[in-house]
Amino acid sequence: MEPFTTLISRTVVLPATDIDTDQIIPARFLTTTTRAGLGTHLFADWRYDERGAPRPDFVLNRPESAGCRILVAGRNFGCGSSREHAPWALLDHGFRAVVSTGIADIFRNNSLKNGLLPVIVDEATSGWLLEHPGAELSVDLAAGILGLPTGGRVSFPIEAFARHCLLNGVDELGYLLSRSGEIEAYERRA
Amino acid sequence: MAPETPATPAVLYVDLHLIHEVTSPQAFALLRERGVSVRRPELTLATMDHSTPTRTAQIFGGAPIAIESAARQIRELEVNCAQFGVELLGLTSELRGIVHVIGPDLGLTQPGKTIVCGDSHTSTHGAVGALAFGIGTTEVAHVLATQCLLQRKPRTLAVEVEGALQAGVTAKDLILAIIGRLGVAGGTGHVIEYRGAAIRALDMDERMTVCNMSIEAGARAGMIAPDETTYEYLAARPRAPKGAAWERSLAAWRALPTDSGARFDRELRLDAGDLEPMITWGTNPGMVVPISGAIPEQRADAAFARALSYMGFEAGQPIKDQPVNVVFLGSCTNARLSDLRSAAGLLRGRRIARGLTMLVVPGSQQVKRQAEAEGLDRVFIEAGAEWRESGCSMCLGMNGDTVPRGEYAVSTSNRNFEGRQGAGARTLLASPLTAAATAVRGRVTDPRELL
């Protein structure tokens, strides 16, 4: 996994609350056996009309969204299905961080395993971000600080081991495999 | 295996790992990439349900699987299981079925086990007093390779349900009411324990319906303490422990229930006697009302307005008598034998409304066979419904079974998200009884009027 240290980017804002992973990527695109290319289907039913043409009013289709790597969304982002295709699609599209007042447990977990940073902020910060689409933010993972263009600096929580893995590009599978001696001992006891 | 520290999560050993065709291919690819094998194939069980068709011809009749990419996923699971030595209850196996139906059916789901699967409805298995939760595909690879997962300890939420459910009010109505109270994020970061007299009175199928939808309140896992109902259910199961091993297991299971006086991080109390059949009106399972009620009055809330517009409803509109095009009886929430029995009981001697489509999809091939032995298939077919092979079917619209754009479906499944049952589909979640009553009248119907 590519290390994550700092990120500076403008935001794309999706103010809707409770955006579930079926919206992030509908199930009909899950009959794939690889992780590649899922960005095309990101928010498919919001982004394209029935004939597959881009809906010009959807934020990801607007020119100013190009190159944005931070998604700001309403509370409880990523609820519902455990499909890891959701963070895969967001990453493939170019996002590296999702900011919300709440992020669903399984989605958060899946994101951390793939280098998509879940950033949980307070209501006031979220409110400001939702009202200022395109704001340029800085994310400093080592310090756990989100920097706003107003000069405001907001700290965000992140589990210690996940932060260590993201900062150093450590892969958790390697870590678990390094503990196989202990696992074996546990299996002998059980 | 190892407790958590401030710097590192706990290493949790997994006792049962269930896998299916949709969330496992990339995990096996990771194993190949790293040159590692499956650590405990005998603790791993595979089946196919999500993208697997439910049409008999495509399962048994030699007809090609209509969705080519789904056919590839199915073949890939067959190859992966063969190469890595994992038992597969494959396409034509008489034990195949929805992953959360077959685990308990076989007796592999047992109290005190840690159970994971690349599917959020793994919470279902908590009904026997197991710690069971959904994981992503990277974690599926972790478990395949090491039988372990990195986990932080969750918070605890007690849902205490006193009283007794009235006739015509089911476990599905109870869990919908609970989600309505908690909200779709109310359980985030928590494991729920369902407790109280109304929970104790539920049979195992009903307990599974309740635990199944824990994730719809944001909780990764939901549990019910094992008791005599649990042990009686498990005793006859083919893969439950037998003889002396059964006695040893039973002794261990009896020590599992929560200590009296235990403190939870949060508690919710409700009385089952106050409930009536529940039905969702919106685009998440928390948008739910009693069937005699109405969609809430207009409020200044973008999510509310969006849900109304997607569903084609108006604020304040009664939900009863809403015309319906499709009724789906199936899914890991409500496709066990007792669900089919209760719907068939209401449909016996009646016909579904003209122009309405009803799909009945048993939770497993075993459930299908048992239902056929009782003649339930005849009841459904004579009523005008379609009787299919087991699978996830219309719950998630990725296997050929979908609700057409703009149409209304009353479904016994678990999610009413936009497009969940097919692009543009409008889903109302309800119990098997409500689904059957609605099928008869062609509009949302309180099943108590037909019992």
Contacts between the chains, C-beta under 8 A, distances in Angstrom:
chain1	res1	chain2	res2	distance
A	15	B	302	6.5
A	16	B	302	6.8
A	16	B	303	6.3
A	16	B	306	6.7
A	17	B	302	7.7
A	17	B	303	4.8
A	18	B	184	5.5
A	18	B	185	7.1
A	18	B	284	5.4
A	18	B	286	8.0
A	18	B	303	6.5
A	20	B	284	7.0
A	20	B	415	7.6
A	20	B	417	4.8
A	22	B	396	7.8
A	22	B	415	7.0
A	22	B	417	4.4
A	22	B	418	7.2
A	22	B	419	6.3
A	22	B	420	5.3
A	23	B	417	6.8
A	23	B	418	6.3
A	23	B	419	7.5
A	26	B	397	7.8
A	26	B	419	5.5
A	26	B	423	7.1
A	27	B	50	7.9
A	27	B	396	4.4
A	27	B	397	5.9
A	27	B	398	4.0
A	27	B	420	7.6
A	28	B	397	6.3
A	28	B	398	5.1
A	28	B	423	7.8
A	30	B	22	5.4
A	30	B	50	7.6
A	30	B	51	7.2
A	30	B	398	5.9
A	31	B	22	7.3
A	31	B	51	4.9
A	31	B	67	6.2
A	31	B	69	3.8
A	31	B	70	4.7
A	31	B	72	7.6
A	31	B	73	5.6
A	31	B	398	6.2
A	32	B	25	7.9
A	32	B	69	6.5
A	32	B	73	7.8
A	33	B	25	3.8
A	33	B	26	7.1
A	33	B	29	7.6
A	33	B	72	6.4
A	33	B	73	6.0
A	33	B	76	5.1
A	34	B	25	7.6
A	34	B	26	6.6
A	34	B	29	7.3
A	35	B	26	5.3
A	45	B	418	6.7
A	45	B	419	4.8
A	45	B	423	5.6
A	45	B	424	7.9
A	50	B	405	7.2
A	50	B	423	7.4
A	50	B	424	7.6
A	74	B	303	7.5
A	75	B	185	6.7
A	76	B	184	6.4
A	76	B	185	4.0
A	76	B	188	7.2
A	76	B	218	7.1
A	79	B	184	5.8
A	79	B	185	6.7
A	79	B	218	6.4
A	79	B	284	7.7
A	80	B	120	6.9
A	80	B	215	7.6
A	80	B	216	7.9
A	80	B	415	6.3
A	80	B	417	6.2
A	81	B	119	7.9
A	81	B	120	5.5
A	81	B	396	7.8
A	81	B	415	7.7
A	82	B	23	7.2
A	82	B	118	6.3
A	82	B	119	5.9
A	82	B	120	4.1
A	82	B	134	4.0
A	82	B	135	6.5
A	82	B	136	5.7
A	83	B	22	8.0
A	83	B	23	6.9
A	83	B	136	7.7
A	84	B	23	7.1
A	84	B	26	7.6
A	84	B	118	7.9
A	84	B	136	3.8
A	84	B	137	4.3
A	84	B	138	6.3
A	87	B	136	8.0
A	102	B	185	5.6
A	102	B	188	6.4
A	104	B	185	7.3
A	104	B	188	6.4
A	104	B	218	6.3
A	105	B	188	5.9
A	105	B	189	6.4
A	105	B	218	7.1
A	105	B	220	5.2
A	106	B	120	6.0
A	106	B	134	5.7
A	106	B	135	7.2
A	106	B	136	6.5
A	106	B	215	7.9
A	106	B	220	6.4
A	109	B	135	7.5
A	109	B	136	6.4
A	109	B	139	7.2
A	110	B	136	3.7
A	110	B	137	7.9
A	110	B	138	6.9
A	110	B	139	7.9
A	113	B	136	6.6
A	113	B	138	4.1
A	113	B	139	7.1
A	114	B	138	6.9
A	159	B	9	7.2
A	159	B	152	6.4
A	160	B	6	6.3
A	160	B	7	5.3
A	160	B	8	7.6
A	161	B	7	6.4
A	161	B	8	5.0
A	161	B	9	5.5
A	161	B	150	6.9
A	164	B	7	7.5
A	172	B	138	7.7
A	172	B	142	6.6
A	172	B	150	5.9
A	173	B	30	7.2
A	173	B	34	6.8
A	173	B	138	7.7
A	173	B	141	6.3
A	173	B	142	5.6
A	173	B	145	6.2
A	173	B	146	7.6
A	175	B	150	7.7
A	176	B	11	7.2
A	176	B	142	5.7
A	176	B	145	7.1
A	176	B	146	4.3
A	176	B	148	5.6
A	176	B	150	7.0
A	177	B	34	8.0
A	177	B	36	7.0
A	177	B	145	6.5
A	177	B	146	6.1
A	179	B	1	8.0
A	179	B	2	7.5
A	179	B	11	6.4
A	179	B	146	7.6
A	179	B	148	7.6
A	180	B	146	6.7
A	182	B	1	6.6
A	182	B	2	6.4
A	182	B	11	7.6
A	183	B	1	6.1
A	183	B	11	7.7
A	183	B	13	7.4
A	183	B	39	7.7
A	183	B	146	6.1
A	183	B	147	6.7
A	183	B	148	6.0
A	186	B	1	4.7
A	186	B	13	6.1
A	187	B	13	8.0
A	187	B	147	7.9
A	190	B	13	7.5
